[in-house]
Amino acid sequence: MIDHTTESTDRYIKDGTRVEKLYMSGYSEWEISFFTGIPGYIVREYIDIVKSYENEMSNNGIHFKFDGKNQKMTKMLLDNERY
């Protein structure tokens, strides 16, 4: 069993969200690491999680587009219908 404090878990979620937003806005792993202060190997782990989620959703016919300016995700079906 892995035991994490509430503070640690909150930090993981916050860091993951920051990495996801920067990655989806087109920043490189190096830039994300530099901007956030998160080590590169950890940034890579978060990006791998984002990519696996994207692949899973894509296999189900759902695609996401990140609007960096408005900082929100848009879910699109294959026919580009927006929700």
HELIX and SHEET records of a PDB file:
HELIX    1   1 THR A    6  MET A   24  1                                  19    
HELIX    2   2 GLU A   29  THR A   36  1                                   8    
HELIX    3   3 GLY A   40  ASN A   59  1                                  20    
SHEET    1   A 2 ILE A  62  ASP A  67  0                                        
SHEET    2   A 2 LYS A  72  LEU A  77 -1                                        
END                                                                             
